[in-house]
Amino acid sequence: MQRLSPLDAMFLAQDSPTVPRQIASLAILEPGKSGLDYDRLIHVINERIDLVPRYRQVPRGVGIGAPVWLDDENFDISMHVRRSALPRPGSKEALDELVGRLIARRLDLDRPLWELYLIEGLAGDRVALLFKAHQALVDGSETVDLAQVLLEETAKERDIPHEDWNPRSQPTSAALFAGTLNQTVRNPREAIRVAEVALGRLSRLLPGSEAQAPHSVLSTELSRHRRFSSLAADLDDFRKVRDAHGGTVNDVILAAITGGIRGWMLTRAEPVTAKTRFRAMVPMSVVSDDGLPTSLGSKVRGHLLSLPVGETNPVVRLHQVSYALKDHRETGSAVAANKLANLPGFATSTFHAVGSRVAASEEGRGHQIVITNVPGPQDPVYMAGEAITEVYPCIPLSGSRAVAIGVTSYTNKVFFGIVGDRDAVPDVDVLAQCIEDAVLELVETVDKRSTHAPRGRQRPTKA
């Protein structure tokens, strides 16, 4: 019988209709010989769910102390694996619209805290999988994301030993109370933190106590609804810009997002001056002792980055972002991107989940947007023998933040998943287009074959 950590208890207590504490990822599959249908998906999950036992457990309150994880006596996998379909012709826009609606739906807290949607009807006979899990469920240490145990490195399916599952008997109320009392005596500091969560008195999370970010186009009172937009770009373009201007691929991605936000604001006639900046929370993997631990060989720490949205020159924007992240690289604690990309299994979705947890635990630092960027494998991964061609993270919104962006590099592509509040950011697709334009703008600064001149300030020519 395991207890929720104070952070997990916080996520559970904070879950609300306007701030559902859940993270998701969207994977698109190419049609194979056999195809992936609902029955096949259920079969594969039943084979693998033993590897993540918490996916059959529910959190139960005990009156005092942290809730405990208990086996769900009424576990029914069909309540968690669901089907949906797009109307013809199954366009990208229709898929993005459906994903926006699905990620806005709260999970049932009386059942295990996850769902998986099989979305059929995509153009080209493709299907999509939307993995959705509560932030209290996937911590990267005790529990990894379901995608990590479902996706394979080869098209050949492994034979996973499987045993029939029976829920363990539920402890009595007296046993739960005694266990809570014993835990409180052994670890009073943790008990105090849990009590603060239960009373809603964590100092950094009190309304008005958070370091207030300036009001901006990225700030709003969140509604119950979300929009989602996806964007794919060539990884070679980011490498080309990095090789020409220095820094890392991560720097180029963040500079492109910065330029995209700038372009998007201009389309909305929002004021943009030379001093316009936004504070971004950018979780990064580290090897030092601080940060949230994972079972994947590193920890994740939150970094605040000032995005120079007011800078008109794309190369100057890139240099400013790169300089701001220079200290992180030079401390020796940064984990190399190729090391993360080569981790066994599809660890990308788990790292996005841990990154979003870090961002949520750092809400008191007054950031205005969360950006997670996790390098993934450059060789294809498979689900039930079917190749995964695209992967888009869906990072949850919280506080007053109207936009969150997740980025995954995979099979020589960079995939952006952009989540926005439906009321505040109805034009999230325009933001995606502006990020794509910002990538092209950076490429134009190094591509001599381009017929377009780099936009922004130019160095004056001598007479």
FIKETI-439473 format. One line per field, with one value per residue (C-alpha): x, y, z. Coordinates in pm, 1 decimal. Each point is the difference from the previous one (the first is absolute). Example, Ala and Ser with C-alpha at 12.3 -4.5 7.8 and 13.67 -1.06 7.14 Angstrom:
! residues 2
east	1230.0/137.0;
north	-450.0/344.0;
up	780.0/-66.0;
! end
This chain:
! residues 463
east	0.0/167.9/-93.4/-17.9/292.2/-79.3/37.2/-240.0/-245.6/22.4/-84.0/-297.5/-126.8/41.8/-181.6/-300.9/-226.5/208.0/337.4/-11.1/337.5/72.8/264.4/-47.6/189.8/-124.2/157.2/-90.2/48.7/55.1/-228.2/178.3/-79.7/-231.9/-111.9/-75.5/-361.9/-168.6/13.5/368.1/73.6/-179.9/198.9/335.1/-80.3/-115.4/338.6/199.1/-202.2/166.5/316.4/-176.0/-212.5/-107.7/-213.7/-236.9/0.8/-199.2/93.2/-209.7/-17.5/49.8/-127.0/344.1/330.8/59.5/-240.6/114.3/10.6/-236.4/-93.2/-323.8/-233.5/-220.9/275.1/-139.1/246.5/-280.2/-74.4/350.7/61.8/-248.9/-72.6/-62.9/-3.6/42.4/-249.8/121.6/249.6/176.4/205.0/272.3/-226.1/-276.6/247.8/134.2/-355.5/-87.5/321.2/-78.0/-337.3/133.8/283.6/-247.9/-211.5/78.9/95.3/-230.0/186.3/-189.0/170.2/366.6/125.0/52.8/-171.8/111.1/-196.7/23.1/-87.7/-97.2/-89.3/318.4/89.3/204.8/-158.2/214.6/-100.5/107.5/45.6/-58.8/160.6/-137.5/112.7/-40.1/303.9/-27.8/37.6/315.4/298.5/277.1/124.2/-266.2/-206.8/95.3/-233.7/-204.2/146.0/343.7/-105.3/-226.2/233.4/269.3/334.4/-68.8/-304.0/29.3/-219.4/146.5/-165.3/-74.9/-79.4/-344.6/-186.2/-364.9/-38.9/-208.4/-25.1/151.7/-243.5/-77.6/146.6/-242.4/-54.1/180.1/302.1/8.8/-19.9/272.4/225.3/-55.8/76.6/317.9/107.3/-63.6/214.8/285.1/-7.6/-165.8/139.5/-168.8/-319.8/2.6/39.5/-289.3/-215.4/81.2/-110.9/-323.7/-76.4/97.1/267.9/316.3/145.3/108.8/-339.9/-219.7/-190.6/197.6/307.9/148.1/265.1/-234.3/91.5/-97.6/-335.6/50.5/-141.1/123.1/-195.9/-368.9/-256.8/-16.1/-324.0/-108.9/91.9/320.6/129.0/287.3/218.2/282.1/300.9/279.2/336.6/322.7/265.7/269.6/-119.0/68.6/339.4/85.2/-77.4/194.0/305.3/-4.3/-71.8/113.6/-185.6/-209.9/-303.8/-195.4/106.3/-122.6/-334.9/-50.6/101.9/-254.0/-272.2/101.0/-24.2/-331.0/-149.5/118.2/-159.3/-320.4/-28.6/41.4/-284.8/-219.9/110.6/144.7/257.4/357.2/291.5/373.8/-43.3/-275.2/102.9/-173.3/122.2/-0.9/36.8/219.5/52.5/336.6/160.8/295.4/238.8/31.8/-172.9/-281.5/-307.2/-267.1/152.9/-86.5/74.0/162.8/343.8/-43.8/-205.8/-201.3/40.8/-200.3/185.0/-139.0/74.6/-83.7/-127.0/111.9/-325.4/70.0/318.8/-64.8/311.2/-31.7/374.7/24.6/-297.5/182.6/321.8/-193.9/-171.8/327.1/183.9/-275.2/39.1/380.8/38.3/-209.6/221.4/322.3/-86.1/57.6/-341.8/-173.8/-90.1/97.5/-290.7/135.9/14.9/-368.8/-93.0/175.1/-172.7/-166.7/-370.5/-192.1/99.3/-97.8/-358.0/115.7/247.8/-274.4/-213.7/283.2/72.4/-360.3/14.1/311.9/-168.5/-304.1/215.9/173.1/-316.7/109.7/272.9/-246.0/64.8/-245.4/41.8/125.3/215.4/117.4/246.8/106.6/221.2/-136.8/141.5/94.5/-94.8/-370.9/-187.5/-297.6/-333.8/-125.1/221.5/-123.6/251.0/-46.3/59.4/-88.3/-1.5/-142.4/11.2/-303.4/118.9/-270.9/-90.9/3.4/-8.1/-85.5/212.1/-194.5/255.0/233.6/232.0/155.4/269.6/130.5/267.8/-52.9/104.6/175.0/-306.1/-88.0/-361.2/-166.2/-319.8/-162.7/-278.2/-198.5/-300.2/-291.9/-141.7/325.7/186.1/-255.1/274.0/244.7/37.5/130.0/261.6/109.1/29.2/201.6/243.0/40.4/68.2/258.4/180.3/13.5/119.9/295.6/76.9/0.7/286.8/228.6/-144.4/181.6/-241.1/-294.1/-149.7/-139.7/194.6/15.4/-263.8/72.3/261.0/287.7/348.2/27.1/217.0/293.7/-27.4;
north	0.0/317.0/357.7/292.0/236.7/355.3/114.7/-268.5/88.4/362.0/-95.9/-200.5/280.8/263.5/-190.7/205.4/45.0/293.6/-149.9/-376.3/-126.3/-235.1/-33.2/-161.0/-102.6/-64.4/-269.1/-59.1/-345.7/-96.7/-281.9/-333.8/-349.5/-91.2/343.2/103.8/-34.5/31.4/-370.4/-20.7/309.1/-146.6/-321.7/181.8/214.1/-302.8/-158.1/305.1/154.5/-232.3/209.7/309.4/-130.2/349.9/13.0/-234.1/200.6/293.4/259.9/-27.5/267.1/-107.7/309.1/111.1/-28.7/-72.4/-219.7/-353.2/-199.6/-298.2/-257.8/81.6/-288.7/90.0/57.3/-20.1/73.1/89.3/303.7/127.2/-102.0/178.0/46.3/313.7/85.0/300.2/102.9/-37.6/89.6/-31.9/318.1/124.0/288.1/-241.4/-207.7/308.3/109.5/-341.3/-14.8/343.7/-125.0/-326.2/154.1/241.7/-282.3/-75.0/-350.5/-185.5/17.8/-305.7/-218.6/-55.5/334.3/-61.5/-37.7/-106.1/95.8/-188.1/259.4/-143.3/155.8/197.3/67.4/-277.8/-271.8/107.0/-14.7/207.3/-76.6/264.0/-96.9/194.9/-31.0/199.0/187.8/-190.5/-329.6/33.4/114.7/-161.8/-183.4/-231.8/11.7/73.7/104.6/-277.4/83.5/-96.2/-361.1/-29.0/130.7/-232.1/62.5/-259.2/-107.1/-347.8/-29.6/-136.9/-283.9/150.0/-247.9/79.8/-120.9/42.7/294.9/4.5/309.8/-22.6/14.2/349.2/95.2/87.2/359.5/-80.2/-132.5/310.6/228.0/-191.9/12.6/373.7/59.1/-203.9/191.2/331.4/-99.2/-122.4/295.3/303.4/246.2/-178.5/-22.5/377.7/49.5/-236.4/186.8/327.8/-148.0/-127.2/344.1/177.5/199.2/-68.6/347.5/14.4/-111.8/240.2/243.6/321.3/-155.1/-125.8/219.2/183.1/10.8/315.7/-12.4/-100.9/-179.9/-322.8/54.1/-66.2/-146.4/-354.0/-137.0/-364.9/-35.7/-42.3/28.7/-201.0/50.4/-215.7/90.6/-209.2/133.9/-154.7/-61.0/65.9/361.7/51.3/-167.2/223.5/313.2/-133.5/-77.0/350.2/205.6/-217.2/-119.4/-315.7/-135.0/74.8/366.1/16.1/-157.1/251.6/287.6/-118.7/-10.4/352.3/124.3/-182.1/172.4/332.3/-62.5/-125.1/312.2/217.9/-184.0/87.2/365.6/-48.6/260.3/-121.6/221.1/-54.1/-82.4/-260.0/-320.6/-302.4/-225.9/-363.3/-301.9/-245.5/-329.5/-162.0/-331.3/24.9/-234.8/204.6/-74.2/252.6/-37.8/-269.1/-349.2/-246.4/-366.7/89.7/98.3/375.3/260.3/291.0/357.7/308.2/285.5/349.0/147.0/352.8/-22.5/310.8/40.5/368.9/-66.6/37.7/-175.8/-382.7/-58.3/242.9/-175.9/-330.9/137.5/145.1/-332.9/-190.0/234.5/-30.3/-381.0/6.1/-29.5/-315.9/-164.7/108.1/-123.6/-356.3/-106.6/9.8/-336.9/-32.3/-20.2/-313.6/-176.0/70.2/-99.0/-336.9/-105.6/-341.5/1.1/310.6/209.6/326.8/5.0/-73.3/290.0/235.3/-114.6/60.7/338.7/110.4/-109.6/210.9/300.6/-43.5/-27.3/326.8/206.2/251.0/129.1/195.1/-146.5/75.8/-307.5/-358.5/-148.8/-361.5/-131.4/-364.3/-162.4/-333.9/-293.9/59.5/-353.9/-89.6/-158.3/-231.0/-74.8/-356.2/-19.4/330.1/282.8/324.0/289.8/307.3/77.3/320.8/86.7/166.6/197.3/102.4/360.9/123.5/322.8/279.8/-128.5/-6.4/-192.5/-297.6/-150.3/-346.2/-96.8/-344.4/-82.9/-340.2/-167.8/313.4/215.8/250.5/-24.1/290.1/-47.6/331.0/12.7/318.7/113.0/-12.7/338.2/193.6/-158.3/-96.6/53.9/-260.3/-124.4/345.7/-27.5/-333.9/157.9/287.8/-243.9/-173.6/338.5/76.8/-327.4/92.6/346.9/-148.4/-239.8/290.9/159.6/-291.0/-138.0/175.2/-144.7/184.3/279.2/167.6/251.5/-52.1/206.8/236.7/264.8/7.0/129.8/336.5/-6.8/232.9/272.5;
up	0.0/-124.6/79.9/-235.8/32.1/115.0/-362.6/-125.0/276.1/-114.1/-359.9/119.1/224.7/-272.4/-272.5/-109.9/-304.6/-123.3/93.6/-60.8/117.6/-287.4/-268.7/-339.1/-309.0/-352.8/-218.7/-365.3/-152.8/-361.0/-122.1/2.4/-120.6/283.5/120.3/355.5/102.2/339.2/89.4/-88.5/209.0/302.2/-37.7/-10.7/303.5/199.3/-72.5/112.9/281.9/252.0/-56.3/136.4/290.9/103.5/-315.2/185.7/322.7/133.6/264.2/315.3/270.6/360.4/179.6/112.6/-176.5/-365.3/-197.7/-73.6/-323.7/16.0/-262.6/-180.7/83.1/-295.5/-256.2/-353.9/-276.6/-240.9/218.3/-72.9/-361.4/-222.3/-368.0/-198.8/-368.8/-225.2/-267.0/-356.1/-135.3/339.5/-27.0/231.6/102.5/101.3/202.0/179.5/81.6/145.8/204.6/144.7/118.5/142.1/200.5/160.0/145.4/362.6/97.9/238.3/332.2/128.1/-260.0/-92.7/-126.2/-372.1/-335.4/-346.9/-310.2/-329.0/-264.4/-337.1/-332.9/-65.9/-362.0/-159.1/218.5/291.9/366.1/299.5/368.3/265.0/332.4/295.8/363.3/319.3/124.2/328.6/-185.7/-211.2/205.0/-205.4/308.1/141.0/-319.2/-360.5/-277.6/-159.6/-341.6/128.3/56.8/-305.1/-270.5/-135.0/-167.2/-269.8/-202.1/149.1/305.8/320.8/184.7/342.6/279.9/131.8/305.1/86.4/232.5/315.5/220.5/343.0/287.9/125.5/338.8/274.4/109.5/324.3/-190.4/-220.9/301.7/184.1/-304.1/-37.2/366.1/-25.5/-311.2/175.7/296.4/-220.0/-240.0/164.0/-254.9/-287.6/203.1/41.4/-373.8/-69.7/251.6/-172.5/-328.6/147.9/142.3/-319.4/181.3/-192.7/8.4/-362.7/-120.2/194.4/-221.7/3.2/160.7/-324.8/-154.1/-231.6/-367.4/-187.5/-172.9/-361.1/-299.8/162.5/322.6/57.8/237.3/-132.9/-141.0/-8.4/-365.6/-197.9/-352.4/-142.8/-305.8/-133.9/-207.9/-155.7/-124.4/-129.2/264.8/-261.6/-24.6/371.5/-31.2/-295.7/200.7/299.8/-212.3/-148.4/310.3/292.9/306.7/0.1/-180.9/318.9/-25.3/-359.7/94.3/281.0/-228.0/-258.3/264.8/106.6/-356.8/-41.1/303.6/-138.9/-340.1/161.5/214.2/-307.5/-174.9/298.7/-2.3/350.3/106.7/-53.7/98.8/20.0/369.6/-42.5/175.6/149.6/277.6/-105.9/227.1/-189.9/187.1/-79.6/86.5/238.3/178.4/321.3/327.3/-31.5/-215.4/-13.9/-16.9/-275.1/-58.2/-332.6/127.1/41.7/180.4/-135.4/117.6/-93.1/-171.7/-47.3/-340.2/-116.9/-358.4/-196.8/-194.6/-58.3/-198.5/-373.3/-130.4/5.6/38.8/292.0/161.1/-36.4/152.0/295.2/68.8/-39.0/234.9/262.0/-1.1/-13.4/378.4/4.5/-260.5/166.3/350.2/-112.3/128.8/-339.1/-153.0/-365.5/-241.1/-168.3/336.5/64.8/-355.1/38.2/322.1/-31.7/-73.0/-96.7/301.0/-169.1/127.7/355.3/-6.4/-121.9/293.6/246.4/-160.8/40.9/366.8/50.3/-158.8/223.8/311.3/-100.2/-47.0/259.2/-232.1/-213.0/-343.6/-280.2/-219.5/35.6/-276.5/22.1/-258.1/9.4/-264.6/-112.1/-195.9/-361.8/-99.7/-26.4/287.7/-41.0/159.9/-53.7/-308.0/-146.7/-49.5/193.2/-240.4/208.3/375.2/150.2/374.3/161.7/304.5/252.0/76.6/358.5/197.3/-239.8/-287.4/-326.0/-209.5/53.4/-259.6/-13.6/-249.8/-94.2/-257.5/-161.4/-328.9/-124.9/63.9/271.4/117.9/181.8/202.6/95.6/261.1/48.6/198.8/-242.6/98.1/34.6/-293.8/-265.8/-259.4/131.6/-359.0/-94.5/274.3/-148.6/-343.7/142.9/163.6/-335.4/-161.0/269.7/-76.7/-369.5/92.2/186.3/-283.9/-246.2/192.5/-90.7/-324.0/-283.0/-251.8/156.7/-204.0/312.6/200.4/378.5/172.1/288.7/62.4/-244.9/59.2/-179.1/-309.6/-27.0/-261.2;
! end
